[in-house]
Amino acid sequence: MKKLIMDGPRKSRIIDVDVPKINDNQILVKVKYTGMCHSEWYPWTVAVPGQEFGHEAMGYIADVGRNVKGFKIGDRVTGLGGGGYREYIVMEPEKTMLVPENIKDEDAIVEPLGCLMSAGTRMMPKLLDDEIAVVGTGYMGLGMISMFRAMGYGKIVAVDLREEARENALKYGADEAYHPDELKSYYYLNWQNWDSPDLKRDGHKTDIFHMGFQNVMEFAGTPDGLNLAAEMNCAHGRLGIGGFHNEALRTVDFKLWNMKALDIVNCHERRIDFETELCRRGLDLISKGIWKFTGATNSIYSLEEFDKAQEDMENHTNNFIKGAVKCDE
């Protein structure tokens, strides 16, 4: 079978290896699509020979271990684990789920849906019709906007540098979308518009509880995006961090964060069993039409085009939202 490995930074190649063997408690899956995750973009730029990527697979069952229940050959499945950029993977049944019939293959790549569900569990509205801002409207930001709409948030304000990303945000449920330079003056609270921060308990000249947003979700994954998200919080606001900040350390204005008395919420999930359940719930919500998040995987590539795919993701080529690599050709 074909398998993708790295030759070095920004350069991959395809090798031939044996189809993996399964034991009595495993499932062999013929991969159709492996979704591209931006968390792997930076590692791709500094990759070492032999390194492998891919963790967002969906496909069809090719073989089932004799002790496995609830699955059969030919079933369409997705889940967590098993690898990705190769023709066949081994999956564990407890981390595998059937794809509902009314969900298209490219919308059934479930691992990022589980990540979005994780953010949703941590950023529930405190009251129906609460306002929220989302900074960064790539694939994850769009998924978050559409989920926040389903969760009962009121006005959703999106922020992104790219015009096409802002247009996408409006299509997926945002009420307003802005370039950072176009934000209304009362949509943020920072040292420039906070008149005389007070520690004497005599009261603030600025209405610090209505400058900015009580809830802000960051999915930019960049230093500027993270800092802007914090500036868009009002005092005693809640900042959800969903961007994957893995290419360098971050420097933030913690004096401002401290002064605002922010609640900082890390929206990532590392409990595999819990994330598996989040994946199941996400698929179910999409299947029922409650979570209207489909059609965002808009760039499909072959295994041989993997490096081009990474470059397109890097440069947002042709309104790149999310890419998937087709592994069964």
Sequence and secondary structure as in RCSB ss.txt:
>XXXX:A:sequence
MKKLIMDGPRKSRIIDVDVPKINDNQILVKVKYTGMCHSEWYPWTVAVPGQEFGHEAMGYIADVGRNVKGFKIGD
RVTGLGGGGYREYIVMEPEKTMLVPENIKDEDAIVEPLGCLMSAGTRMMPKLLDDEIAVVGTGYMGLGMISMFRA
MGYGKIVAVDLREEARENALKYGADEAYHPDELKSYYYLNWQNWDSPDLKRDGHKTDIFHMGFQNVMEFAGTPDG
LNLAAEMNCAHGRLGIGGFHNEALRTVDFKLWNMKALDIVNCHERRIDFETELCRRGLDLISKGIWKFTGATNSI
YSLEEFDKAQEDMENHTNNFIKGAVKCDE
>XXXX:A:secstr
 EEEEEEETTEEEEEE       TT EEEEEEEEE  GGGHHHHHT  TT      EEEEEEEE TT  S  TT 
EEEES S SSBSEEEE GGGEEE  TTS GGG   HHHHHHHHHHHHS  SSTT  EEEE  SHHHHHHHHHHHH
HT   EEEE S HHHHHHHHHTT SEEE GGG  GGG   TTTS S  SSSS  SS TTSSSEEEEEE   SHHH
HHHHHHTEEEEEEEEE S   SS     HHHHHHHT EEEE     HHHHHHHHHHHHHHHHTTSS   S EEEE
EEGGGHHHHHHHHHHTTTS  EEEEE   
